[in-house]
């Protein structure tokens, strides 16, 4: 299943856009009059990985391809989530690969 994300502008007077690839994100963002967006998870096989990696505008290009490669029930996703949980959190909260986090 292809991952679908939504680029939601911080300025609520604008409408965001859906995208299914980093190329599509970059192309559509370049055609807007706003620069910063929040990235929202819409559909795919890995809501837990999306949440654990804390994908945002500044790192979506690093993680997007991995979202399509690793569904939440894969061994690779478990390993990624484990490694992210081991990283000290500056916010004092533990990362989790479950949707309940």
MARBA-3410 file (N, C-alpha, C, O; in Angstrom, 1 decimal):
101
0.8,-1.2,0.0,0.0,0.0,0.0,0.9,1.2,0.0,1.9,1.3,0.7 ~ 0.5,2.2,-0.8,1.2,3.5,-0.9,0.9,4.4,0.3,-0.3,4.4,0.7 ~ 1.8,5.0,0.8,1.6,6.0,1.9,1.1,7.3,1.4,1.6,7.8,0.4 ~ 0.1,7.8,2.0,-0.5,9.1,1.7,-0.4,10.0,2.9,-0.8,9.7,4.0 ~ 0.2,11.2,2.6,0.4,12.2,3.7,-0.3,13.5,3.2,-0.6,13.6,2.1
-0.5,14.4,4.2,-1.1,15.6,3.9,-0.2,16.8,4.4,0.2,16.8,5.6 ~ 0.1,17.7,3.6,0.8,18.9,4.0,-0.2,20.0,4.4,-0.9,20.5,3.6 ~ -0.2,20.2,5.7,-1.2,21.1,6.3,-0.5,22.4,6.6,0.3,22.4,7.6 ~ -0.8,23.5,5.9,-0.1,24.8,6.2,-0.4,25.3,7.6,-1.5,25.2,8.1 ~ 0.7,25.9,8.2,0.5,26.4,9.6,-0.5,27.6,9.5,-1.2,27.9,10.4
-0.5,28.4,8.4,-1.4,29.5,8.2,-2.7,28.9,7.7,-2.8,28.4,6.6 ~ -3.7,29.0,8.6,-5.0,28.3,8.3,-5.8,29.0,7.2,-6.9,28.5,6.8 ~ -5.3,30.1,6.7,-6.0,30.7,5.5,-5.7,30.0,4.2,-6.3,30.3,3.2 ~ -4.8,29.1,4.2,-4.4,28.4,3.0,-4.9,26.9,3.1,-5.2,26.4,4.2 ~ -5.1,26.3,2.0,-5.4,24.9,1.9,-4.2,24.1,1.6,-3.4,24.5,0.8
-4.1,22.9,2.2,-2.9,22.1,2.0,-3.1,21.1,0.8,-4.0,21.4,0.0 ~ -2.3,20.1,0.8,-2.4,19.2,-0.3,-2.0,17.8,0.1,-1.2,17.6,1.1 ~ -2.5,16.8,-0.6,-2.1,15.4,-0.3,-1.0,15.0,-1.2,-0.8,15.6,-2.3 ~ -0.1,14.1,-0.8,1.0,13.7,-1.6,1.4,12.2,-1.3,1.2,11.7,-0.2 ~ 1.9,11.6,-2.3,2.3,10.2,-2.2,3.8,9.9,-2.5,4.2,8.7,-2.5
4.5,10.9,-2.7,6.0,10.8,-2.9,6.7,12.1,-2.5,6.0,13.1,-2.5 ~ 8.0,12.0,-2.3,8.7,13.2,-1.9,8.8,14.1,-3.1,8.8,15.4,-2.9 ~ 8.8,13.6,-4.3,8.9,14.4,-5.5,7.6,15.2,-5.6,7.6,16.4,-5.9 ~ 6.4,14.5,-5.4,5.1,15.2,-5.4,5.0,16.3,-4.3,4.5,17.4,-4.6 ~ 5.6,16.0,-3.1,5.6,17.0,-2.1,6.4,18.2,-2.5,5.9,19.3,-2.4
7.6,18.0,-3.0,8.4,19.2,-3.4,7.8,20.0,-4.5,7.9,21.2,-4.5 ~ 7.2,19.3,-5.5,6.6,20.0,-6.6,5.4,20.8,-6.2,5.3,22.0,-6.5 ~ 4.5,20.2,-5.4,3.3,20.9,-5.0,3.7,22.1,-4.0,3.1,23.1,-4.1 ~ 4.7,21.8,-3.1,5.0,22.9,-2.2,5.7,24.1,-2.9,5.4,25.2,-2.5 ~ 6.4,23.8,-4.0,7.0,24.9,-4.7,6.0,25.8,-5.4,6.3,26.9,-5.8
4.8,25.2,-5.6,3.7,26.0,-6.3,2.8,26.7,-5.3,1.8,27.3,-5.8 ~ 3.1,26.7,-4.1,2.3,27.4,-3.1,2.9,28.7,-2.7,4.1,29.0,-3.0 ~ 2.1,29.6,-2.0,2.6,30.8,-1.5,3.0,30.7,0.0,3.4,31.8,0.6 ~ 2.9,29.5,0.6,3.4,29.3,1.9,4.6,28.4,1.9,4.9,27.7,1.0 ~ 5.4,28.5,3.0,6.6,27.7,3.1,6.6,26.6,4.1,7.3,25.6,3.9
5.9,26.7,5.2,6.0,25.8,6.3,4.7,25.0,6.5,3.6,25.6,6.5 ~ 4.8,23.7,6.6,3.6,22.9,6.8,3.8,21.8,7.9,4.9,21.5,8.2 ~ 2.7,21.4,8.4,2.7,20.2,9.3,2.4,19.0,8.4,1.6,19.1,7.5 ~ 3.1,17.9,8.7,2.8,16.7,7.9,1.9,15.8,8.7,2.2,15.4,9.8 ~ 0.7,15.5,8.1,-0.2,14.6,8.7,-0.3,13.2,8.0,-0.3,13.2,6.8
-0.4,12.2,8.8,-0.5,10.8,8.2,-2.0,10.6,7.8,-2.9,10.9,8.6 ~ -2.2,10.1,6.6,-3.5,9.9,6.1,-3.8,8.4,5.9,-4.8,7.9,6.4 ~ -2.9,7.7,5.2,-3.2,6.3,4.8,-1.9,5.6,4.5,-0.9,6.2,4.1 ~ -1.9,4.3,4.8,-0.7,3.5,4.5,-0.7,2.3,5.5,-1.6,2.1,6.3 ~ 0.4,1.6,5.5,0.6,0.4,6.3,1.4,0.7,7.6,1.8,-0.3,8.3
1.7,1.9,7.9,2.7,2.2,8.9,2.4,3.4,9.8,3.3,4.3,9.9 ~ 1.3,3.6,10.3,1.1,4.7,11.2,2.0,4.8,12.4,2.4,5.9,12.8 ~ 2.4,3.6,12.9,3.3,3.6,14.1,4.7,4.1,13.7,5.3,4.8,14.5 ~ 5.2,3.7,12.6,6.5,4.2,12.1,6.5,5.7,11.9,7.4,6.4,12.3 ~ 5.4,6.1,11.3,5.3,7.6,11.1,5.3,8.3,12.4,6.0,9.3,12.5
4.6,7.8,13.4,4.5,8.5,14.7,5.9,8.4,15.4,6.3,9.4,16.0 ~ 6.5,7.3,15.3,7.8,7.1,16.1,8.9,7.9,15.5,9.8,8.4,16.2 ~ 8.9,8.1,14.2,9.9,8.9,13.5,9.7,10.4,13.6,10.5,11.2,13.2 ~ 8.5,10.8,14.1,8.2,12.2,14.2,8.4,13.0,13.0,9.1,14.0,13.0 ~ 7.9,12.5,11.9,8.1,13.1,10.6,7.5,14.5,10.6,6.4,14.7,11.0
8.3,15.5,10.0,7.8,16.9,9.9,8.4,17.4,8.6,9.1,16.7,7.9 ~ 8.1,18.7,8.3,8.5,19.3,7.1,10.0,19.2,6.9,10.5,19.1,5.8 ~ 10.8,19.3,7.9,12.2,19.4,7.8,12.9,18.0,7.6,14.0,18.0,7.2 ~ 12.1,16.9,7.9,12.8,15.6,7.7,12.0,14.6,6.8,12.3,13.5,6.7 ~ 10.9,15.1,6.2,10.0,14.2,5.4,10.8,13.6,4.3,10.6,12.4,3.9
11.8,14.3,3.8,12.6,13.7,2.7,13.5,12.6,3.1,13.9,11.7,2.3 ~ 13.9,12.5,4.4,14.7,11.5,5.0,13.9,10.2,5.2,14.5,9.1,5.0 ~ 12.6,10.3,5.5,11.9,9.1,6.0,10.8,8.7,4.9,10.4,7.5,5.1 ~ 10.5,9.5,4.0,9.3,9.1,3.1,9.5,7.8,2.4,8.5,7.0,2.5 ~ 10.6,7.5,1.8,10.8,6.2,1.1,10.7,5.0,2.1,10.2,4.0,1.7
11.1,5.2,3.3,11.1,4.1,4.3,9.6,3.8,4.7,9.3,2.6,5.0 ~ 8.7,4.7,4.6,7.3,4.5,5.0,6.7,3.5,4.0,5.9,2.7,4.5 ~ 7.1,3.5,2.8,6.5,2.5,1.8,7.2,1.2,1.9,6.6,0.2,1.5 ~ 8.4,1.1,2.4,9.2,-0.1,2.5,8.8,-1.0,3.7,8.9,-2.2,3.6 ~ 8.5,-0.3,4.8,8.4,-1.1,6.1,7.0,-0.9,6.7,6.8,0.1,7.3
6.1,-1.9,6.6,4.9,-1.8,7.3,5.1,-2.0,8.8,6.1,-2.5,9.2 ~ 4.1,-1.6,9.6,4.3,-1.6,11.0,4.6,-3.0,11.6,5.2,-3.2,12.6 ~ 4.1,-4.0,10.9,4.3,-5.4,11.4,5.6,-6.1,10.9,5.7,-7.3,11.0 ~ 6.5,-5.3,10.3,7.8,-5.9,9.8,8.8,-5.9,10.9,8.8,-5.1,11.8 ~ 9.8,-6.8,10.8,10.9,-6.8,11.7,11.8,-5.6,11.6,12.3,-5.1,12.6
11.9,-5.0,10.4,12.7,-3.8,10.2,12.1,-2.6,11.0,12.8,-1.8,11.6 ~ 10.7,-2.5,10.9,10.1,-1.5,11.7,10.3,-1.6,13.2,10.5,-0.6,13.9 ~ 10.2,-2.8,13.6,10.5,-3.1,15.1,11.9,-2.7,15.4,12.1,-2.1,16.5 ~ 12.8,-2.9,14.6,14.2,-2.5,14.9,14.4,-1.0,14.9,15.0,-0.4,15.7 ~ 13.8,-0.4,13.9,13.8,1.1,13.8,13.2,1.7,15.1,13.7,2.6,15.7
12.0,1.2,15.4,11.4,1.7,16.6,12.2,1.5,17.9,12.2,2.3,18.8 ~ 12.8,0.3,18.0,13.6,0.0,19.1,14.8,1.0,19.2,15.1,1.6,20.3 ~ 15.4,1.3,18.1,16.6,2.2,18.1,16.1,3.7,18.4,16.8,4.4,19.1 ~ 14.9,4.0,17.9,14.4,5.4,18.2,14.0,5.5,19.7,14.2,6.5,20.3 ~ 13.6,4.4,20.3,13.2,4.4,21.7,14.5,4.5,22.6,14.4,5.1,23.7
15.6,4.1,22.1,16.9,4.1,22.8,17.5,5.5,22.8,18.3,5.9,23.7 ~ 17.1,6.3,21.9,17.6,7.7,21.8,17.0,8.5,22.9,15.8,8.6,23.1 ~ 17.8,9.2,23.7,17.3,10.1,24.7,16.3,11.1,24.2,16.6,11.8,23.1 ~ 15.2,11.4,24.8,14.2,12.3,24.4,14.4,13.6,25.1,14.6,13.7,26.3 ~ 14.5,14.7,24.3,14.6,16.0,24.9,13.3,16.5,25.5,13.3,17.5,26.3
12.2,15.9,25.2,10.9,16.3,25.6,10.5,15.4,26.8,9.4,15.7,27.4 ~ 11.3,14.5,27.3,10.9,13.7,28.4,9.8,12.7,28.2,9.2,12.2,29.1 ~ 9.6,12.4,26.9,8.5,11.4,26.6,9.2,10.2,25.8,10.0,10.5,24.9 ~ 8.7,9.0,26.0,9.3,7.9,25.3,8.6,7.7,24.0,7.3,7.8,23.9 ~ 9.3,7.5,22.9,8.7,7.2,21.6,8.1,5.8,21.6,8.6,4.9,22.3
7.1,5.6,20.8,6.5,4.3,20.7,6.1,4.1,19.3,5.7,5.0,18.6 ~ 6.1,2.8,18.9,5.6,2.5,17.5,4.2,2.0,17.5,3.8,1.4,16.6 ~ 3.5,2.3,18.6,2.1,1.9,18.6,1.3,3.2,18.4,1.7,4.3,18.7 ~ 0.0,3.0,17.9,-0.8,4.2,17.6,-1.3,4.8,18.9,-1.8,5.9,18.9 ~ -1.2,4.1,20.0,-1.7,4.6,21.3,-0.8,5.5,22.0,-1.1,6.0,23.1
0.4,5.8,21.5,1.4,6.6,22.2,1.0,8.0,22.4,1.7,8.8,23.0
END
